[in-house]
């Protein structure tokens, strides 16, 4: 089965995924009267499981909403000892190198993975393990915050598959990795 | 007359305008068989003069081509003593604070300005003096280089005017500054 690691994330114009206090209120700065999901559900239809770091997991657990995922969530953490009781069966702790983690997940028959969280995405990019990125740009300069991208050992080219505008304000671009032949 | 300071620039997906060696070869990584100008000439029709820093001026002088501008160029530099003889009449040295510089330029009846170069754009943004940005995103992660944006004292919201795709690969988005009322 095709294996694919995908990113679906929003950033500010200056490339931040959260402000300097970790805040994400600015994500909702564009009025959404039509209640658009910005293509999220269409994207999730083709996702078997999520992979996220501990920070993102903690953030999601802190939201005052029902557990938002219908696919298994793998939490990448070498420090967390176990998944809190409340989330057992929904979230699963995975440890080790990314290749070990991916091997563990693939063996359970989850192949199309949604990679989430700044540090986790950066780790995957560092090992050239991201195949697809859907990036939604919010029209704000934050000036400081948590960056989506970090230093890389070498440049990586992508192919633009599609770009569309949501809510008349948010540019969403879909890229796939163009690896050297 | 309406005063407007505009940016028209290309960046990598990770927000760099040049690689770590100052190189910009990656800007031409997308085949341009149709010889598209990516909207540059349409943009320049509404520009009275350019404002750039010394680095950008030196870079342009180093290009092995004819002087590329048909509008006056103001070079913002407190270190340069004078414009080299070859470029006199085309480029003009301006010194002082941005408000002094803008006052000097406006008095000469140039009101719609193309602000170019990373440091100069950052200086203008820091004083909230950019009214419009047309940003073309090249589908590459460079991983390191010279950033378009830098730290800001406060967030700045923009309005998306238009987004279009050039050469089937380059997303060009046109933003105007949305200042608090």
Interface residues (C-beta under 8 A of the other chain):
Chain A: X13 X14 X15 X19 X26 X29 X125 X135 X137 X139 X140 X141 X142 X143 X144 X148 X149 X151 X152 X153 X154 X155 X156 X157 X158 X159 X160 X163 X165 X168 X169 X170 X171 X173 X175 X178
Chain B: X13 X14 X15 X19 X26 X29 X125 X135 X137 X139 X140 X141 X142 X143 X144 X148 X149 X151 X152 X153 X154 X155 X156 X157 X158 X159 X160 X163 X165 X168 X169 X170 X171 X173 X175 X178
